[in-house]
Each structure stands twice: as C-alpha cells, then as structure tokens.
Amino acid sequence: KRFGLDGGEAIVPALKAAIDRASELGAHSFVIGMPHRGRLNVLANVMRKPMPLIFSEFQGTHYDTKHHYKPVDNISDDHLGASGDVKYHMGSSMDRTYPDGRRIHLSLVANPSHLECVNPVVTGKVRAKQYYCGNKEDDMRNVVPILLHGDAAFAGQGVVYETMQMCNVDDFKVGGTIHVIVNNQIGFTTNPIHSRSTPYCSDLGKAFNCPIFHCNGDDPLAVVAALEMAAEWRHEWGVDVIVDMICYRRNGHNELDQPAFTQPLLYKEIGPHPPTLNIFEKRMIEEGTLTPEEAKEIKDFVLESYDKDFEASKTYERKDTDWLSSRWEGFKGPSQQSRIRPTGVDIDILRRIGIQAGSVPEGFKIHRQMDKIFKARRAMAEQGDAIDWGLAEAMAYGTLMLEGNHVRITGQDVQRGTFSHRHAVVKDQNTEEEFVPLNHLATTMDPSAPMEDLARPDTQAGFTCRNSILSEFGVLGFELGYSLENPNSLVIWEAQFGDFVNGAQIMIDQFISSGEDKWLRQSGLVMLLPHGFDGQGAEHSSCRLERFLQQIDEDPHYIPRMAKDERRQIQRCNMQVVNCTTPANFFHCLRRQIHRDFRKPLIVSSPKNLLRHKRCVSTLEEMGPGTEFKRVIDEHDPEVTKDPATVKTLVFCSGQIYYELLAEREKRGQSDVALVRLEQLAPFAFDRVAENCARFPNAEVVWAQQEPKNMGPYHYVVPRVMTATRELNKDEKRPRYVGRAVSAAPATGMGKIHQMEYNMIMNGVFGEDADMGD
C-alpha cells in the first residue's frame, strides 16, 4: 500500500507554488495537515524527505527491532519500546532557503487514519506559532496553515465544521486556512450522491462566506493558479479559502483494492484515460514549450535519481531519533533521566499573586457578589490560610507566568468556570469591559521575548483565558496542537463537565494517549475534567476515569525503580491521571508540569463540590519553599495513627469520596479505619501503597470509590495493590471493593436512590452489611 496520488498529481506542484507565492508575500512558516492519499508524494516532493529513507521504509530496514519491540516478560526500566506507525501517517519538517536568501520552515503534522481529525491540531499549532512570533497582525499573516482534504471526508466529517467555526473567534483565529480538496469524486467505495446532500463537496465553505475555486486536476497550470490565488487571498483578507481540485483516483482505495466491484462504469472510463503527466507533456510539446527530447531527458533524469536512491536505501542509516523540535532543545526522551524538582514558591510571591487575583482597577465596577468573592480572595491571601481551589489554581498560573511561562486555558465557560469558582476574567457591570487580573502581576512581555527576559522578576509571560465554541473534539484538538509548539507553556483544556469529554474521544485515543509512542512527539497538555457523584444523573457525574486508566501503558505486575533520585516512572508512561483532594496538591500538580525536563499529558479529575468545601482548603506554607506534589496523602489523624496495629480497615480512595468517608468516620466516632488518598492514580505509587499496607499490618485493605464497580479506578488499582504488597512487602493483599454496583449508566438521576447508594458505600466501609453488587 502506498495510497498513491495517481489522478491528482497536479496538487504537488500547486502546493509548492502556493508556498512560494506566500513566502514572496512575507510568510515564513507553513504547517500542513493531510490524509494518507498522496502523503508519500508530498513528503518526497514538498517536504523533501530523503528518498532513500522512504524506500527503506517500504523495505522495512529503517528501524532496529530491539528499539521498538515491547516484551511481555523481562520488562526493564532501561528498555522502552516505541510502536511507531505506518509510513503514510508520519510527519516531517524542514527548512528551505530560496536563491534570494528567503528562509521558510515547513511542517507536516503526523496524523492517524481518522480523516480530518488533524485539522484542529494544525490550526492550534499555527496559532501557537503566531503567538510566539509576537502575536501581531503580521505574525498571523506570516504563519500559514494548509489543510488537504478528500471530497467525501470534507463533506462528511463534523470536525471540519468545528475547525472552520473557530476561524473568526478570538484566540483561535489564525488569519485564514488554505483548504485544498483533492476531489476524487469517490469516498472509498461510495459515490458522491450517497456521501453528501449538497451539489458540491465544498459547499460547507458557503456557511463561512469562503471563496471557493474549482479547478480541473488534469490542468496543472489551472491548479497552480488557483493555489497561488488562494495564498494571495488569505494574505490580503485573512479568511479561509477553499480550492476544489476535481480529479480522479486511478487505483482503488489502495493499490491492492479492486474498485471495479463497486464503480464498474467509472473505472471503464478511468482505465484508458491518459495520466495527467502525459496530458501536460503533450500540451507543452504542442505549444512548442518543450521538445520530445527535453521531455525524455527530464524523465530519464528523475528515474535515474530514483534508481540511485533505491540502491542507497539498502544501506541507508537513519540519523539519531528526531525527538523534539528546536524550541524543545534540552528536553529529554523517556530513556533519559529527568530529576524531580520541588515546586514550592516563596510565600510573599504567593501572597502578592493571591491579592492581585482578587483585585480590579479603581473605577472598575464589578457585580456586588463578585466584589464579595474578590474580597474573600484577598483575605485568604493576606491571612495565608483557608486557601480554596480557585485561588490555589490562580497562584499556580501566576507563579508560572512570573517565571516566564505562557499559560493558556480554554473550553466552554472557562473564564468564570462552570461552577463559578475561577473568575479569571471579570466584566464591568456598566460597560462589559473585560479585566484579567493575572495579566497585571508585572510588566507583560512580548510573547516573542527570550526566556531570560520573560523570567525577570519585574516581568511576566501572558495569560490567555478564553471561552471556546461549544465543541469538545475540535477545541481539544486545537489545544493539543498549541501544546506541541513550545514546552515553556501550560496549555489547558477544561470540559464543562467531565462527562462531555467523550465528544473528543478520537483526539484522546489517536493523539493524546498514543502520539508519543507512535510519532515521538511530546505534549504537556492538561485536561481538567469535573468529576464527582452528587446525585446529578448520568451525564453530570463521571469523566470516565476508567477509560483513561485503561490506556495507561504501565504493566500492573512490574514495579519500576521507585527511588526519588532514579525514578523515571512518569517519563516511561504515556499519561498521568490525578484526582487531587487539596488545593495545595493541585497547585503543585500544575507547576510540576513545567518544572521538569520532559512533557507528558495530564488528566485531572477535577472537583465540583470540593470547590467550596470548608475542609478542602490549604495554607500558603503547603505551597511554600521546599514543598512538592504528594502522590499519596497518608492518614494523619493521631487518634488513628497512634497505634497502627489496632487499625482494622485500611481504605484507599481518591478524590471527593475522601471527605465523605472522613465525615462519616467522625460521625460514627471510629478510630480503627485509616483513610489513605491516592492523589496520583497513574502512574501508580507502588512504593507508597506498600508502605501504607505495612504501616497497618493487621488491617483489611479496601478500595472505596463513588463509581460503579465496572467503572472508576477499581479494576486498575486492584492488580497494582496486589503487586505492590506481594513484591515489596512479601505479603499480598487484595483490596475488598466498596462502591456502587455494576451499572450501564454511570450514575442515577434520582435523589433517593443516590442517597441509598451513598449509605451503602458508608456501610461497606464502616460496618453494617449491605449488598454491594457482584
């Protein structure tokens, strides 16, 4: 399979012409997204990927199996297999210098087979480039996104619409995208009449008032003219432009496929139809532009060069693994040690940020309730105790920005926060003028300033907090693309409710959980997913933690090196999953995303009712110098810990349920039940879990959760607790389950049933037999 471009070859010189024309107008960076068809051709002829490497990929000689194979047994901390990907999914980048000295950078983004899902990733990466170039109008104009589409996919995939809907939204617009539809007039085996309801596959563009240029794929000069015009139009007007190149697909969906099964008449026409090259060659000769001898000389030269490259491919040695781009210089891959750093901050700095996070300029009229919230925020910061979730979050962002790191958070309703806890952007009640307190901590520098200037004590990097369009798939993809550009930034996407994250499941499965394994590209993207069972029903309770935990590439039966000075557990894993129970620990969790020499996606099961829970508070000292993120928070009640041997039940839990269990324990006056919080679910804290089991040697081990038995962390946690106690304590413990019974829906929407289930969980931990479900 090569998914050849036969029938649509004209797009290759046209792409090059569009890039050349845009660079003449001042553009210096191009980010390209495209499907599998024609990708190898674009890689070779536009991206200039070495032909010997492409040939070696066909022969399977471009990789060493020992670097990629993942053994089931004999697992080692010193071996990390990488799955890689098929050759027509891979990305590439290059710098090109023109004869007149112009330099441009080309980037082709790696993508999976899921058509069109790369679109928002490309636009997000482009927006980040524009921001770090200086975020001015010219910077928008001079970084150009180019998206190639198939006709059926452009008309059928909803993410195309989601991506285009962002084209004029502040902090998402990229000054226009050049869309190129390679219109084969077929979708795999489906005819156009069955793949859309509109006359043209490009008709979606009419919703956005895009210019649409239709051209004939058998006329390369017309296609070149259309692409050049698209580049000029975007440069002048800053809007999306669509080029619909009407062509055909000479072979089946791939070269091994038989298209005549489903399109017999079409392929009777295609079979004798001369290739585009032959048509163009004949035209050039008839016009007198080219002689037959010159045409033969060109073809002989190209074929000869391919023969040489094919021979060279037999001994071709790939260069060192290209882990990271230039902005990522100094960052480490999974096989290199990155030391764990403290994330605490000077208390005076924290206090200053906290006061500013609750302040507005004189004369700025905020809502009277907002005024109370901000007064309380300032009081928390000044007194240094009872710091709530929203303020700790603001302190994390503020400290990172004072250190020179750009912070960006988007999603539905993130400025206020779904649960009215953030208030990162406030509005004047008379004018609706916006004010962003965290952009006034110090002098905000130009985003293109060097890191040493951004990190000066009197300066800060920028804070972007923007409500997004009502989309999960498109916006999460955009933020992923944004996070790929520069590691010195905290990029966050927040779901309105964690339950809605499955609207972006393709992005999670194909990019976030597996992108580094397939394409060797790191991302530090943070996903905040509000989660917690409060009786609000099946769509407002669960972020489906079990799905993220199922995707963690950590063997439950192997304990890696856990000593602090040699631990590479997070580096070796594909993602982190946390469910923090204190504002201070969330503060450290966000800061450690930046204070390390690698980047890894972070999934946060974020709270809802804990945002205002009177016991879910922290002190400034818990975020001060020398402090850091706690993977596990031990039992600290002296009534429980004074005689560990008398503790009958050791409960491991995570998140909101801890406070429910704590209140119930106090209500019953029991001191023989220890509560231990797993703040970091993945990678698993084998060492700390084993320590707690050893600390309470006579206790029955319980795993307690709010979720149904077939959901939540239960099935992830059990084998790991068993491994930790067996291997480290030589005393295997299997946790008893306490939680809701198995269920198809995550939660009930009936208040009385919710309360009955809650009582059942409390009884399951503290006594009074209850049917917990099988």
Steps between C-alpha positions, in 0.01 A plus 500: 500500500619849419168687458637661187393834360447360148229717342564795733871560437446865414462585866874455561632780275200710606586463869857602428377801300267611783784477751734691269242775444415534869870523586541779243226684692688455829389164639777306675327198657258247353320222688339232284241240591387235256358146474688192385428537126797670337684537828814319385506719188471816710765374741740437213430793271378778730657412836816358336509195723802297382396248236741232633315521831160464330623198304647346815160539668346289222770238553463510879872569553467848655464385860666270750253251647675502838409870540132448421408153628306498830553176694224360720753350739850614593383862524779743576520867599781532247299383199216701354334370186335747265218369283571729204244538221445421135696713253196688366413640847839646587576870523809694403650848510763687302652840442527627145720784377417675171765636263421856612569410863139454618468225762182312581411215735266223387330262742279204406309385809483125569146367510301175525259345252206683655431743219498874572585464872837664435329827395469665843845371598648688205313823574590478868867456417479795259335720763779417744765587242326831434485573872868428564601703195352807671123460462466800268301527177803431284580192707150368426555562131846344481427160657280308258288188562433278196251214527450234234171314495324224313162588351295251705682585824468877458125465450444230761725551801360736763843607624542692171212723604628528858841610378359754252262636767805620695629706205380837636502432875752695709801296613404226252505683166813448292455756225342252261570140401568383145279194442582277203247232410647219291164416351524139382121496451484190717531408869662153526212316326226763543376723218451875560121472481513285815777686684337843525179696443657810344586546132869564572718337763631849580161651580574513873720799419191700405398508867815701570490711183824342377617550143493161326712438190408194292770376264578206272758257636610414146607864450800552733534866400141571604556323832820700557315823421220410743743424783702816440177701502398330825829603660455859383137515613586375848787746524278792404178419685599256778219251434468132415530415130395174331647350185293211359727307261270268306697192400475121531658202677668272250524198732276376778504639851849354510703325234380156613132592479270418205281806427305340214298296753307813595564756221523292180396776257723765659804277481431410139540873436806541724689200360578645152515861620854636453689600817526870585873495424440372147227758438725782620803372310299483178371853557851638561632332187210619284545856629871485419598557863671163519652262245450123517874462563490743795199318644686168475809653657297621802334164549828309464664729754223447756488122453878478521501694826233267639710198402801645681288578807357148496848348500607740775199397709644149541779637717326816626552575868244723661630795701451522875137490604342839443320532834436868521502826303730797560293661777527169686881495504624354828181305570535130562351186355359215711838323520681801650489588868310816597539589866198574718491864607324674789216724387453720805517880467598785731201586721523876436470435125199275558335763717559772239348285225203410719425864578527597132274207400229667709554860387364726226602855400348797676173600336443151352150400613466129561184317607429532870527123552824503307623773732439272800683214328801718424508642854501146636777407256718791618434407864605139438825617343575750776424259785670206328251232600174356369626535140228356279527320168448802277767708672755216505442456128555873441818485704630211290436694179642824640824345625558325168447824308739692728755229417449574128254226400196582289174361647197433283168349607200457271175307492133570548446766768855490637523873571248479783524123540202266462455509878582869542831445677765644268398855403821542301328760278259747659270753334407858581129503576447825310717457191570122477868591476712197589779490757744211550669537843774246428626706205589779745747327733797674335594649161360266234769430242468450126441124451803485268734625777778259602442285808758688706301825453165334568635351824632827647342586839334814359346330196250225422387286211144533369183336629229396256164392641242473223153348482492269200237404249270222623719217378708230665667324204610811314608710798690221676680431170582869467652512849698183433648663192573814703685295763729339241669826405674617817572308822529819706125536527216351701220420254169392653166387365211477744180309437177664611428171677740205485219290354520698174863409432394197295397745228874517437576128533676479163742772606572318827546157343694592188710795619514562875541148634712360217662789310841474666507122457414523129667823389754589773331832571457619858213711630439646845130562435285512816137387496279615789196272523246583775403174667303399806178321598251748647170353381499700177447207264689305238628799301622716789697260719783318327794590276541125436828463689504131410550581132812705565636244746443219251725683254792541742795303361623383840529129574300425817735215591831685472638751751748743344779672690324717759785676682454875462842565343456231233126484442396535134149364549312798353749530212439137405121532512285648227280714731447609859161471671440686827205561733624757752330566833671823610549835328872488588550166332320625189729805506808275504351269236463787253844641575684171461363479144751774419773434757641190333711420193228319306133544421216254554120539472325552834142386561348668805179369651413843634249569778156653507368514857854517640542843342318648800535218753603651834752223565649503151738788567876549530750740652767707327763294688377189315595675176813665637872428449604135516150363443398279208224283358392206717418186304332354808367680809525278806264472794595783736237486778697427819205307644537253214878495464599482869471119499510374138471137605142560623379636168255249356435655158740681266299686237667621180293756312536795267330837465170620643408178677780561752310789659181295508679213675674742737168658605343156549792378710470803727125460519538137613797576725710218356878509528575154362455600133794668321435711188781531244461712187648404164549847354684364197322198358733453207781425492431298813683575827600139569748603771265727696212251486727224630623729780145568617408132494809424710417787737165340588595131503175360639261703289276369228573693180201666331467697179212748529359699206189689400479343154331169406711187532554472123620863487736724694852398607408165662619265226815708451588516870441139612781320312744779585426486871551126484831541316622770741424296813627173352827630359590768757343367822502127421140497623248522216179688574199507270278803567136442581271706278269765641304713256193498283374184333575433135297725274463593136442866586768664717255648752137522601297815449264423789588666830371224729684229310818709511468530878437126538814427301695751708386332821592161356855622435536639853373174648735305278795681653392548861271204565139379465487247221361620170459339162780665303421327171698229323 
